[in-house]
Each structure stands twice: as structure tokens, then as C-alpha cells.
Amino acid sequence: MFKYLAYILCLTLFFVGLYGIIVKKNLFKIIISFIIMENALNLFFILLGYRKSATFPIFLKNIEQTNIVDPVPQALVLTSIVIGLSVTILMVAIALRIYEKYKTFDITEIKNLKG
């Protein structure tokens, strides 16, 4: 049971973010929920690469390592953090422009959107 506890907590964190995106009406609460979901996915990728009592993946001559940590999920998470930050900045910029035009962050009050 404890072996899968981190995965269950990660899934719970993802569903908390999904709940916030679906239910909340404030744009900034939706953006924060998106950030929560993104962090849950990053945590999941890190958990996939984790191995108990594993060593770092530096290969040396005349030393055979059989139990090493996979570095690919860590590289993917670093890339995901950079992309997520830029998407978050874009969402905040769009939310601020919507506020300048409609004077509200409530998505139910924003009407007559023309694209």
C-alpha cells in the first residue's frame, strides 16, 4: 500500500486541479488550478524515474552499475517546467487583458466576446 501512496497522492493533486478548472469561475483560480495540475504531472514523471536504492547514472570504466536512476524523466520535467512557466505567463497576460476590457475576472459575467 505504501508503495503506491505517492502515486495516489499525485493523482489526488491532479484531480484537485481538474476540479478547480471545471468548477471555479474566477480566471485566476482557474490559472492556479492549471498550475496545480501541471505540478502533479511533473511529480508523476519524477516518480516514474525513481528507483529505490539506485545510484546516479554516471558510467565509469571497470565499474558495472545495474541499478541506476533513469535521467530521462528528470530532463522531461525540466523542459515541462520551462514550458509551463511560459504558458502560465501567457494565461496571466490574457486574463489581465480581459480584466482591462470587462473589469471583471468572473467568466460568467464576461459576455459579447468577439474573436
C-alpha positions as CSV (number, residue, x, y, z in Angstrom):
1,M,0.0,0.0,0.0
2,F,2.7,2.5,0.9
3,K,4.5,1.7,-2.4
4,Y,1.7,3.3,-4.3
5,L,0.9,6.1,-1.8
6,A,2.9,8.7,-3.7
7,Y,1.1,7.8,-7.0
8,I,-2.3,8.1,-5.2
9,L,-1.4,11.5,-3.8
10,C,-0.2,12.6,-7.2
11,L,-3.5,11.5,-8.8
12,T,-5.4,13.3,-6.0
13,L,-3.4,16.5,-6.6
14,F,-4.2,16.2,-10.3
15,F,-7.9,15.8,-9.6
16,V,-7.9,18.8,-7.3
17,G,-6.6,20.9,-10.1
18,L,-9.1,19.5,-12.6
19,Y,-11.9,20.2,-10.1
20,G,-10.7,23.8,-9.9
21,I,-10.6,24.2,-13.7
22,I,-14.1,22.8,-14.1
23,V,-15.9,24.4,-11.2
24,K,-14.3,27.8,-10.5
25,K,-15.5,30.9,-12.2
26,N,-12.6,33.3,-11.4
27,L,-9.9,33.4,-14.1
28,F,-7.0,33.5,-11.6
29,K,-8.4,30.5,-9.7
30,I,-8.5,28.6,-13.0
31,I,-4.9,29.5,-13.7
32,I,-3.8,28.4,-10.2
33,S,-5.7,25.1,-10.8
34,F,-3.9,24.7,-14.0
35,I,-0.6,25.2,-12.2
36,I,-1.6,22.5,-9.6
37,M,-2.3,20.1,-12.4
38,E,1.0,20.8,-14.1
39,N,2.9,20.2,-10.9
40,A,1.0,16.9,-10.3
41,L,2.1,15.8,-13.8
42,N,5.7,16.8,-13.1
43,L,5.7,14.9,-9.8
44,F,4.3,11.9,-11.7
45,F,7.1,11.9,-14.2
46,I,9.7,12.2,-11.4
47,L,8.1,9.3,-9.6
48,L,8.3,7.2,-12.8
49,G,12.1,7.6,-12.9
50,Y,12.6,6.9,-9.2
51,R,14.1,3.6,-8.1
52,K,14.7,2.6,-4.5
53,S,18.4,2.4,-3.5
54,A,19.5,3.3,-7.0
55,T,22.6,5.3,-7.9
56,F,23.2,8.2,-10.2
57,P,23.8,7.4,-13.9
58,I,27.4,8.2,-14.3
59,F,29.2,5.4,-16.0
60,L,32.8,4.7,-15.1
61,K,35.3,2.3,-16.6
62,N,35.6,-1.1,-14.9
63,I,32.5,-0.5,-12.7
64,E,29.3,-2.2,-13.6
65,Q,26.1,-0.5,-12.3
66,T,23.0,-2.5,-12.5
67,N,20.5,-0.3,-10.5
68,I,20.5,3.3,-11.7
69,V,18.0,6.1,-11.8
70,D,16.6,6.9,-15.3
71,P,17.6,10.5,-16.1
72,V,15.1,11.0,-19.0
73,P,12.0,11.8,-16.8
74,Q,14.1,14.4,-15.0
75,A,15.1,16.1,-18.3
76,L,11.4,16.0,-19.4
77,V,10.3,17.7,-16.2
78,L,12.9,20.4,-16.6
79,T,11.6,21.1,-20.1
80,S,8.0,20.9,-18.8
81,I,8.7,23.5,-16.1
82,V,10.0,26.0,-18.6
83,I,7.1,25.4,-21.0
84,G,4.6,25.5,-18.1
85,L,6.0,28.8,-16.9
86,S,5.7,30.4,-20.3
87,V,2.1,29.1,-20.7
88,T,1.3,30.5,-17.2
89,I,2.7,33.9,-18.1
90,L,0.6,33.9,-21.3
91,M,-2.6,32.9,-19.4
92,V,-2.0,35.7,-16.8
93,A,-1.4,38.2,-19.6
94,I,-4.6,37.2,-21.3
95,A,-6.5,37.4,-18.0
96,L,-5.2,40.9,-17.4
97,R,-6.2,42.0,-20.9
98,I,-9.7,40.5,-20.3
99,Y,-9.9,42.4,-17.0
100,E,-8.9,45.7,-18.7
101,K,-11.7,45.3,-21.2
102,Y,-14.5,43.8,-19.0
103,K,-13.4,45.0,-15.5
104,T,-14.1,41.5,-14.0
105,F,-12.3,38.1,-13.6
106,D,-15.6,36.2,-13.4
107,I,-16.1,34.2,-16.6
108,T,-19.9,34.1,-16.3
109,E,-20.0,37.9,-16.4
110,I,-17.8,38.2,-19.5
111,K,-20.2,38.5,-22.4
112,N,-20.1,39.6,-26.0
113,L,-16.7,38.1,-26.7
114,K,-15.8,38.7,-30.3
115,G,-12.8,37.0,-31.9
